[in-house]
């Protein structure tokens, strides 16, 4: 029996005590802990989340999508899941009553498919009106050329604006100060043709 003044003493899992007994150092069998190993910094596979931006022109009253404007990213054009996902979305738009404007300002990778042969150009703008499919308007242009202006397709009877993308990009370039941030002495990726390289060099000298 224990009264309230009793003290309960537990049995510890590990005890560290100072021994008062002297022993011969030569006969001691105590292990000396080695210094901990230094870790190596490694990378582990984690899911990659990519946000793709696009514009939609919608009917104010109903919210119905009238036109989709896609500015292609490297993820859209490179072989792999990104290209497959975008091509699936592309086909869904083609099968709907929604217009598609596809802007490709990337010289790298294979362009998005177009029936009727290959059109060799650095850049492309595809304007696909739903009522004219499978026909579409293709603006093909190269590096020394201005970006062509195009008419934005809307509903029948609406006033369709002329989109001057060259002026939009130039204004954005000037406002953001990209001329100070871009290293024009570095080689372009992907490389450009020799004729275009001469044109770029002459342009930079004039600027």
Buried (B, 14 or more C-beta within 10 A) or exposed (E): EEEEEEEEEEEEEEEEEEEEEEEEEEEEEEEEEEEEEEEEEEEEEEEEEEEBEBEEBEEEEEEEBBBBBBBBBEBBBBEEEBBEBBEEBBEEBBEEEBBBBBBBBBBEBEBBEEEEEEEEBBBBBBBBBBEEBEEBBBBBBBBEEEBBEBEBBBEEEEEEEEBBBEEEEEEEEEEEEEEEEEEEEEEEEEEBEEEBBEBBEEEEEEE
